[in-house]
Amino acid sequence: MTSTWETFVSDNLLDSNLFSGVCLLSNQRDVIFSHGSLTKLSQAEIDQFFQSFSCGETDPCYRSFHLSAGKAQGSESYKIYYRTHISLYATSAGNRSGLTVSKLEQGIFLTLFHKPVLPQRAISVVERFTGMLRF
């Protein structure tokens, strides 16, 4: 990944100090860029994000995601509470953590955040950032 991309991500997303992890996945399901707690996604974890956008077409709709990112043992479940054709928002039990999943022309973009970050604030920053990638 070029320093220009890293600077763009840092300036427009990471410098907000809202996210514990970010990840950009290519349409071939390869990790293009990752930072923080989303640096070690398994293939099954990556696949679930792509399959979530084919909901109703070829697969049943996902109602949750499972991530082991940042966990010493086991995984954490994130229940999807909002879905559009390009975005999914999910929270863990007790709203301790939030996960955004954004469909882009280039692939899938993920962010992970934790309390005390307000979901509305994190989502606003993600939507602005992914909007820049879409246009």
Steps between C-alpha positions, in 0.01 A plus 500: 500500500639840408570772750246717314222251585622468858502880534148519353371238748682664789384854418139410426432215740764394751584847629144517636611244765158333474601164354691208646526334159446560129532267203458531123433171319526463122223339296732199476474480883859602562600747771612821329549702819446428867571678823456423867264227616387405147845392377456125546168403346449135413372399156164402656472845660580668168251279312212591733530868407478432126215253543305753706448716189356215291222467755178384342665438163694181556527467879275552800550834673768520764369625832839519666874490446762321705847643558793366694698820435665618816370201700742266676242220491173457317319758296255781549163512330372822341128523432404693186255776586503700174540386139503674161630379164842656579526515881451279804524609862531253786556509875628252755311394813427798721605734218860476623639499145383597156586373153438674168511311171498710183477367145722688257587459134845388617367246754390520863609753762472414873538700817482395863442735793432467873331691780514786585491581126145584398380290205349806328836678510693199366244433226508865393878489461484166313227623263700815419815291445333235281321778310841634399595152375178463298528828308 
